[in-house]
Amino acid sequence: MVREARTAIIDIGSNSIRLVVYQGPRRLPTVLFNEKVLAGLGRSLAKTGAIDGQAMALAGTALSRFAALAREMECDEVRTVATAAVRDAANGAELIALAAKNGLPVELLSGEEEARSAGYGVLSAIPDADGIVGDLGGGSLELVRVCKGRVDEHASFPLGVLRLADLRAKEGFDRRVGAVLRDAGWSNAGAGKPFYLVGGSWRSLARVDIRDRGYPLPILHGYAMPPARISLLRRKLPTLEKGWFRSVPHLSGGRVPTLGAAADLLDVLLPVIGSRETVVSAFGLREGLLYRQLSPAESRLDPLIVAARDEGRHRGRFPEHGDLLNNWISPLFVDESPADGRLRHATCLLADTSWRANPEFRVALGIETALHGNWVAVDGRGRAMMAAALAASLGAQPPYPDPLPALASPDDLQRATCWGLAIRLAQRLSGGVAGPLNRSSIRRAEGAVELVWHDADRALCGESVEKRLKGLGAALGLPVGSRLAAAGA
């Protein structure tokens, strides 16, 4: 079996240096490895204009380790990029030479390139994104207008979290920052559209908000914070004790000192650009670099479907089983919106991934896969519907466990239950293989659910199939029946 290409990106940022190794489908490769070092390269820029000795030493150690790891992992491509701190530091060339010494030629991104890559990263994960992308790093803030799969206006500002300390210490922080944005032409640029949050400090702020609100789905990507929550956090952060932050899952201690600056800047920025909500994106510059290498046809692929298909291929019993399942059950759901149709398709692609688990835990694994999988281009409602459908396909019945009822409406969960029961019927009829599904069909006909099969498959339509057909009909509120296909059909 040919190994899929493996790509490493080393991102030398103003606050952190990170190695991420990717492998899998080009449209949405899986992260094999992810490690960061909070080197703080931009920490001293505001005062000295240079990277300080301690940060440079940390960077050297990190780059040496990351280069060695990339070799050990046999990465087919290694890209090393640097952003604001290296770009602006008087001794930035010294760090570039340090990377070259480790066999890592550095691409020094301009502010424009950095902004565009962040925008494309968001589009990679949220194809229908329509608003402003804000990528907050240690040394700079990039703003990007995205719409209809395109990156439009973009700008870079020296407003990274490591550069805001002096500005925050002076009176008139809100007025000064607002003036910078207005003078650059970004007043009301968001006009009621979402503001997409990229960067470690803003993602950490979202982790704090999830913990503070007790939100039932602790997944960053797609998490929304209204401006009122951000204003509240801005006031609340200074009152919280250090021990409280340790209770926030996956919050890096190195990010805590930047939370205040991140909240202050976001609270000022939103009313200036006119955005009424924020949405966290787990994808940013690195994913944007990968996305920009795709062909137009590859970039148009749905990232949720690509990821679910890849998961099914690796964990399922039968190749391409999910696409066949979706095609077989689709005639039952012709009234669905395209948005729900893609959720159903993704569920079918995942329907076979729990079979290798202990039978007592298949339902739990199905729910876990849908609810907490590393998916993009899907919100909490979508995850809950996929989870309910997988649970039903594995024999579970409503009511479903928390947090599913908190994320999706009863009607949504009922629809998902019908998807699951249709999948359950298809898998029982076919044993999971293609032949019986290719030779049969199911549809709504004259107010009933009708299973159509060939006489040669009579032996397959036993009691267990009839039982599952009746269960599906009951969920749909329809009577059921079956008939032989016409001769030659």
Secondary structure, DSSP 4 states (H G I P E B T S, - for coil): -PPPPEEEEEEE-SS-EEEEEEES-TTSPEEEEEEEE---TTTTHHHHSS--HHHHHHHHHHHHHHHHHHHHTT-SEEEEEE-HHHHH-TTHHHHHHHHHHTT--EEE--HHHHHHHHHHHHHHH-TT--EEEEEE-SS-EEEEEEETTEEEEEEEES--GGG-HHHHHSTTHHHHHHHHHHHTT-TTSSTT-EEEEESHHHHHHHHHHHHHHT-S----TT-EE-HHHHHHHHHHGGGS-HHHHTTSTT--GGGGGGHHHHHHHHHHHHHHHT--EEEE-S--HHHHHHHTTS-HHHHTS-HHHHHHHHHHHHHSSSTTHHHHHHHHHGGGGTTS-HHHHHHHHHHHHHTTTTTTS-GGGHHHHHHHHHHHS---S--HHHHHHHHHHHHHHTT--SSPPTTHHHHS-HHHHHHHHHHHHHHHHHHHHHTT-HHHHHT-EEEEETTEEEEEE-GGGGGGS-HHHHHHHHHHHHHHT--EEEEEPPTT-
